Amino acid sequence: MNANIEKRQLGNSGLEVSAIGFGCMGLNFSYGPAPDKKEMIALLHKAVDLGVTFFDTAEVYGPLTNEELVGEALSSIRDKVVIATKFGFEIDPNGGPQWLGLNSRPEHIRKAVEGSLKRLKTDVIDLLYQHRVDPNVPIEDVAGTVKDLIAEGKVKHFGLSEASVLNIRKAHAVQPVTALQSEYSLWWREPEAEILPLLEELGIGFVPYSPLGKGFLTGKINENTTFDKNDFRNTTPRLSPENRKANQAVVDLLSQFAKGKNATPAQIALAWLLAEKPWIVPIPGTTKNSRLEENMGAVAINLSASELQEIKTAAEKIEVQGNRYSEGAQKLINR
């Protein structure tokens, strides 16, 4: 295990994780046909060897099967890793691939946690997120239920995902929030306006998902790229062929900086996030060893304050085209 990789604390919580985590969703869900399970387990072991200690999954990924894969891969080294998972969706009891809406009722949270503990082959969840805010359940009730689960020893830390400033404050007053997980990258910077100042004020860590723009910021996707018919990126307006063509300017900017640093666009995108705040821990996902090694290489890239400013100034001149989610998925955000 590479013990030399930088570690970071998520806010004031004392939860220490590798500076870059691993987003597990794509290991068998959302990006087309699932890769070979044995290969994905080997990839997770490789991540641990490279120093990754922070792994992110969710009940709804699969549904259920992503947690099973992560549990199988990490159970033998459970004491060396931090596992985060999420509740908040109603899963089809007949095993269908679709979720049936939001559900964060206290009894449902408890049921979800029992299922996650089994699938993850563990007796405690290190970080438990509410996946999306449920408008039908007061956030105080959600936080209170997780507080009880922490007292019972089934959960260690509480997190929120894509929550609004108001709901973060309300939840944090009941049970301190360790981390907020929301989308943040060079081409989605909305959190900078209100979310980042709030997290700094309250001592909450930030875990950006899609830090590489669902793959676009790697520079390996262009207007001519064809996604698998089951790849969710087909429904992402920002990744339509015409918007990919318009948004190429963001990748060109990253590529320009990458040349000067002997790095890749993906590494600059991740290094930019790491340089923003010491309590930011991005969780890029991949199914390839080479990409994993590339992502972890970003930890060694230092961007000076002037370089950070230069990237920001250049990025602000680019008007990114397209919403980041389809209309239906967009409705579940920032409640």
C-alpha positions in Angstrom: 0.0 0.0 0.0 1.3 3.4 -0.9 1.2 5.2 2.4 2.8 8.4 0.9 -0.3 9.7 -0.9 -1.6 12.9 0.6 -4.4 12.5 3.2 -7.1 15.0 3.8 -9.6 15.6 6.6 -13.3 16.1 5.6 -14.0 19.4 7.4 -13.8 19.4 11.2 -15.0 15.8 11.5 -11.7 14.0 12.0 -12.6 11.7 9.1 -9.3 11.3 7.2 -9.2 10.0 3.6 -6.9 9.9 0.6 -6.8 13.2 -1.2 -8.5 11.5 -4.2 -11.2 8.9 -3.7 -12.8 6.4 -6.0 -16.3 6.9 -7.4 -17.6 3.3 -7.8 -20.9 3.9 -9.7 -19.4 3.2 -13.1 -18.0 -0.2 -12.2 -21.2 -1.9 -13.1 -23.8 0.9 -13.6 -24.8 3.8 -15.8 -22.1 3.7 -18.5 -23.4 0.9 -20.7 -22.6 -2.8 -20.4 -21.1 -3.8 -17.0 -17.4 -4.7 -17.3 -16.2 -8.1 -16.0 -16.7 -8.2 -12.2 -13.4 -9.9 -11.4 -11.6 -7.2 -13.4 -13.4 -4.5 -11.4 -12.6 -6.1 -8.1 -8.9 -6.2 -9.2 -9.2 -2.5 -10.1 -10.4 -1.7 -6.6 -7.5 -3.6 -5.1 -5.1 -1.7 -7.4 -6.7 1.6 -6.2 -5.9 0.5 -2.6 -2.3 -0.3 -3.7 -2.0 3.2 -5.1 -3.1 4.7 -1.8 -6.8 5.2 -2.3 -8.6 4.8 1.0 -12.0 6.4 0.2 -14.6 4.5 -1.9 -18.1 5.8 -2.8 -21.1 3.7 -3.7 -24.9 3.9 -3.2 -27.9 1.6 -2.7 -29.4 2.8 -6.0 -26.4 2.0 -8.1 -27.3 -1.2 -9.8 -29.6 -1.1 -7.9 -27.9 -2.9 -5.0 -25.3 -4.7 -7.1 -22.7 -1.9 -6.8 -22.6 -2.2 -3.0 -22.3 -6.0 -3.4 -19.3 -5.5 -5.7 -17.6 -3.0 -3.3 -18.3 -5.2 -0.3 -16.8 -8.2 -2.0 -13.7 -6.3 -3.1 -12.9 -4.5 0.1 -14.1 -6.9 2.9 -10.6 -8.4 3.3 -9.1 -5.0 3.9 -12.0 -3.3 5.6 -10.0 -1.7 8.3 -7.8 0.1 5.8 -10.6 1.9 3.8 -13.4 4.4 4.3 -16.6 3.3 2.6 -19.4 5.8 1.8 -22.8 4.9 0.6 -26.2 6.6 0.2 -29.9 6.1 0.9 -33.0 8.0 -0.2 -34.5 6.2 -3.2 -37.3 3.8 -3.3 -36.0 0.6 -5.0 -38.2 -1.6 -7.1 -39.0 -4.6 -4.8 -39.3 -6.8 -7.9 -35.7 -6.2 -8.7 -36.4 -3.8 -11.6 -33.7 -1.5 -12.8 -35.6 1.7 -12.0 -36.0 3.5 -8.7 -39.6 4.4 -7.8 -39.1 7.9 -6.4 -37.5 9.4 -3.3 -38.0 8.0 0.2 -36.2 9.3 3.3 -38.8 8.4 5.9 -37.0 7.3 9.1 -38.2 3.7 8.8 -37.0 3.5 5.2 -33.6 4.9 6.1 -33.2 2.2 8.7 -34.2 -0.5 6.3 -31.8 0.8 3.6 -28.9 0.9 6.1 -29.5 -2.7 7.2 -29.4 -3.7 3.5 -26.3 -1.7 2.8 -24.5 -3.2 5.8 -25.2 -6.7 4.5 -24.2 -6.0 0.9 -21.0 -4.1 2.0 -20.1 -7.0 4.3 -19.5 -4.7 7.2 -20.9 -3.8 10.6 -20.5 0.0 10.2 -20.9 2.5 7.4 -18.1 5.1 7.6 -20.1 7.9 5.8 -23.8 7.7 5.1 -25.2 10.3 2.7 -28.8 11.2 2.0 -28.6 10.8 -1.8 -31.2 13.5 -2.6 -33.3 15.7 -0.3 -36.8 14.3 0.0 -39.2 17.3 0.1 -41.8 15.1 1.8 -39.7 14.4 4.9 -38.3 17.3 7.1 -34.5 17.3 6.9 -34.4 17.4 10.7 -36.1 14.0 10.8 -33.5 12.6 8.4 -30.6 14.0 10.4 -32.2 12.8 13.6 -32.5 9.2 12.3 -28.9 9.2 11.2 -27.9 10.6 14.6 -29.6 7.6 16.2 -27.8 5.2 13.8 -24.5 6.8 14.8 -25.4 6.3 18.5 -26.2 2.7 17.7 -22.8 2.2 16.1 -24.1 1.4 12.6 -22.9 4.6 11.0 -19.9 6.8 11.8 -20.5 10.0 9.8 -23.5 11.8 8.2 -23.4 13.4 4.7 -25.7 15.1 2.3 -25.7 15.2 -1.5 -26.9 18.1 -3.8 -28.6 19.8 -0.8 -29.4 23.5 -0.6 -27.8 26.0 1.8 -31.0 26.0 4.0 -31.2 22.2 4.3 -27.5 21.9 5.0 -27.9 24.4 7.9 -31.0 22.6 9.2 -29.5 19.2 9.1 -26.2 20.3 10.6 -28.0 21.8 13.6 -29.4 18.3 14.5 -26.4 16.1 13.5 -23.1 17.6 12.4 -22.7 17.0 8.6 -19.2 15.6 7.8 -19.4 16.0 4.0 -21.5 17.4 1.2 -21.2 15.5 -2.1 -22.3 17.5 -5.1 -21.1 18.0 -8.7 -18.1 20.4 -9.0 -15.5 20.8 -11.7 -14.0 23.4 -13.9 -17.1 23.3 -16.1 -19.7 23.3 -13.2 -18.7 26.0 -10.7 -22.0 26.9 -9.2 -21.0 25.7 -5.7 -18.5 28.5 -5.4 -21.3 31.1 -5.0 -23.0 29.9 -1.8 -22.1 26.3 -1.0 -18.3 26.6 -0.5 -18.5 29.6 1.9 -21.1 27.7 3.9 -19.1 24.5 4.1 -16.0 26.6 5.3 -18.2 28.3 7.9 -19.6 25.1 9.3 -16.5 23.0 9.0 -18.0 20.5 6.4 -15.9 18.7 3.9 -16.7 18.7 0.1 -16.7 15.6 -2.1 -17.1 16.6 -5.7 -18.5 13.9 -8.0 -18.1 14.1 -11.8 -14.8 16.1 -11.2 -13.9 15.2 -14.8 -17.2 16.2 -16.3 -18.5 12.6 -16.8 -15.3 12.0 -18.8 -15.5 15.0 -21.0 -12.6 16.9 -19.3 -10.2 14.1 -20.0 -10.0 15.2 -23.6 -10.8 11.7 -24.8 -14.4 12.6 -25.8 -15.3 14.9 -28.7 -18.4 15.7 -30.8 -17.9 12.5 -32.8 -17.8 10.2 -29.8 -20.7 7.7 -29.7 -21.9 6.5 -26.3 -23.3 3.0 -25.8 -27.1 2.9 -26.1 -27.4 2.3 -22.3 -25.0 5.0 -21.3 -26.8 7.7 -19.3 -24.7 10.4 -20.9 -27.0 10.1 -23.9 -29.6 11.9 -21.8 -27.2 14.6 -20.5 -27.9 17.9 -22.4 -24.4 19.2 -21.8 -23.0 16.1 -23.6 -25.1 16.3 -26.7 -22.9 16.3 -29.9 -23.5 20.0 -30.6 -22.8 21.0 -27.0 -19.7 18.8 -26.9 -18.4 20.8 -29.9 -19.2 24.1 -28.2 -17.7 23.0 -24.9 -14.4 21.8 -26.4 -13.0 25.2 -25.3 -12.9 24.0 -21.7 -10.8 20.9 -22.7 -8.5 23.1 -24.8 -7.9 25.3 -21.8 -7.0 22.3 -19.6 -4.8 20.9 -22.4 -2.9 24.1 -22.7 -2.1 24.1 -19.0 -1.3 20.4 -19.1 1.5 20.8 -21.6 3.3 23.3 -19.3 3.0 20.8 -16.4 3.9 17.7 -18.3 0.4 16.4 -17.3 -2.9 15.4 -18.9 -6.1 17.5 -19.0 -7.7 15.2 -16.5 -4.8 15.7 -14.0 -5.1 19.4 -14.3 -8.8 19.3 -13.8 -8.3 17.2 -10.6 -5.3 19.3 -9.4 -7.4 22.4 -9.8 -10.0 21.0 -7.4 -7.4 19.9 -4.9 -5.8 23.3 -4.9 -9.1 25.1 -4.3 -9.5 24.0 -0.6 -7.6 21.6 1.6 -11.0 19.9 2.6 -12.0 19.1 -1.0 -11.7 15.4 -2.0 -12.8 14.6 -5.6 -14.0 11.1 -6.4 -13.4 10.3 -10.1 -14.5 7.0 -11.3 -13.0 4.7 -13.9 -12.9 1.1 -15.1 -9.4 1.2 -16.5 -6.0 0.7 -14.7 -4.3 3.4 -16.8 -7.0 6.0 -16.0 -6.7 5.1 -12.3 -3.0 5.7 -12.3 -3.5 8.9 -14.3 -6.0 10.2 -11.8 -3.8 9.5 -8.8 -1.0 11.3 -10.5 -2.9 14.5 -10.1 -2.0 14.6 -6.4 1.6 15.3 -7.2 0.7 18.4 -9.4 1.0 21.7 -7.6 -0.8 24.7 -9.0 0.3 28.1 -7.7 -2.1 30.8 -6.7 -1.4 32.7 -9.9 -1.9 29.5 -12.0 -5.2 28.9 -10.2 -6.3 32.4 -11.0 -5.1 32.1 -14.6 -7.2 29.0 -15.1 -10.2 30.6 -13.4 -10.0 33.8 -15.4 -9.7 31.8 -18.7 -12.6 29.5 -17.7 -14.9 32.5 -16.9 -14.6 33.6 -20.5 -16.1 30.3 -21.7 -19.8 30.0 -21.7 -20.5 26.3 -21.1 -23.5 25.0 -23.2 -26.2 22.7 -21.9 -27.7 21.7 -18.6 -25.8 19.1 -16.6 -28.9 16.9 -16.1 -32.0 15.9 -18.0 -35.2 17.8 -16.8 -36.4 14.9 -14.6 -33.1 14.5 -12.8 -32.6 18.2 -12.5 -35.7 18.5 -10.3 -34.1 16.4 -7.6 -31.2 18.8 -7.1 -30.6 21.6 -4.5 -33.7 21.2 -2.6 
